[in-house]
Every structure is written in structure tokens, then in C-alpha cells.
Amino acid sequence: MIQVRYSIPPSGAETATTADLRASLLVGDLFVRGEVRGTYTHDDRLLVGGAVPGDDDVALPAWSEVLGTQSHLERRELGVVNVGDAGHVVVDGEKFELEHLDGLFVGRGSDVTFGGEDAAFYFVSAPAHATYPARALAHRDVEPVALGSPDAANERRLFRYAWGEEVQTSVLQFGVTVIARGSVWNTFPPHLHDRRTEVYCYVDLAEDDRVFHFLGRPGATRHLVLRNREAVINPPWSIHSGAGTGSYAFIWAMAGENNRYTDLTPVPTEDL
């Protein structure tokens, strides 16, 4: 199953109801046992999805009615993060074992299947102009960047899986940020990147916990409340920052004009 979302302008976000914003920007119900589900956004033509194999392996769908190709990765590249228990991804016959929060980059033109009875895979694909080899990205092997502080309640570790440096990609960037216990804020102070769309998928929340995700233009922000394993589309004109009621992590993925990680504009707190 796949859904399609269309772009909304900044002014539309400022006058939309909460229900309208959720319908346009929040992506839920991606993880259903035995299925692969996706949502395609016209913002930089990102496609986000969830694959829960269950008893049998499941293939990455072509979704030809949306992508206009015979296979999903005919003109795209893919980033995968396992948000469940141990599982595997098979890329052109090569098997990659993924533990919880392990990542995988898959280049253009590959065939992909997902497996693992208790695994759950979050994935993002983006149009690609070049082909690069698949690369496993074990969470434990990625050196995190320490950000924030306990005093500001925004202490976190940023794990950059593909970010325009060690792993070659065409446009896709993705990774995982883990919020320290006792902290609540992510990506604060916030920033903008006019040349890229970014999607957050919040994971590892307790059943009763939520993340209050802030979006919109500085000075005219709105918020959405997200549960575990829900994602939110952040257009290039929007900030993207959140505060949780308990411990959590989130997967960030973006694509656009470039894959230069530092291509962003900080937003001072006084401008919010």
C-alpha cells in the first residue's frame, strides 16, 4: 500500500487545522506485520516506508503507479534502518544482517527484500543520478557526534550513517539521533535548509510517551503530536524540532539539491 502527499506552502501550514496538518505531513501506520507500506511526498520526491516481514520475506514494491518504473530502485537509491529486533536485508542476492538501529545504504538499480520474524525496517528512497554500492552501517561502529547539554535538556548523540562524507550517495542522507535520558529536546535551537526536505521518524518511545514536533516558518510555528514509529515530513521552508515526554530516538533522512550536511541556516531562539 502506498499513499501520495502533495506539497503545501508556508501560508497553508499557518492557516491549516491540526487535522489538515496531520493529513498532509504526518505519516503513520507504516509498520504492519507481513506488509510493506509507503508514503510518497512531492517535497523533493522522497518516499518513506516501513517493512515488517513476519513469517516470510517481503520485497520492496515497485509501486509503478506512483514511480513510473518497473522496479523501485530503477532510478532511486535507498536508506534502511532496522527499528525492530534482528533481521536481514537481501540486496541483489547479498544478505546484510541488521541489528536494532543498524543501517544500510542501497544504490540505484538494486533488488531488495526484507526478512526477520521480529524485525521492522524503516526506509527512505530518493531519486538518484548516479549508482553507488550497497554499504552496511552498524550502529555500534558509527562514531557519534555529541550535541547539546543536560542543562539545556537537549543532550543527544548524532549517528551519521550517510551524510556526504564516508559513504557515497547521490543525494540521500540519513542517520539516527539518540536523546540522552533526562533530556527531551531534539534539534534545538532549530535550523532550516532551503535546498532539502527532511523527514523524521520517531522510534523507541514507550507506549504512553509522545513527541511534540514543531514545524513551520520561524515566528509562525505549529506542532504535531507523534507516537512511536510515526514520521513527519518537514518541507524546506520549515523548522524541525521536537520535545518528548520520555526517552526516544529518531531517524532523520533528507534529499534535495545536494548531500552537503552543513548546508543549513541556524534559527536563533529569539526568531521563533
Salt bridges, closest charged atoms under 4 A:
GLU14 OE2 - ARG217 NH2 2.75
GLU35 OE1 - ARG37 NE 2.85
ASP55 OD1 - ARG33 NH2 3.23
ASP57 OD2 - HIS88 NE2 3.60
GLU97 OE2 - LYS95 NZ 3.76
GLU117 OE2 - ARG33 NH2 3.97
GLU198 OE1 - HIS193 NE2 2.88
GLU198 OE1 - HIS240 NE2 3.07
ASP204 OD2 - HIS100 NE2 3.00
GLU230 OE2 - ARG227 NH2 3.24
ASP263 OD1 - ARG195 NH2 2.71
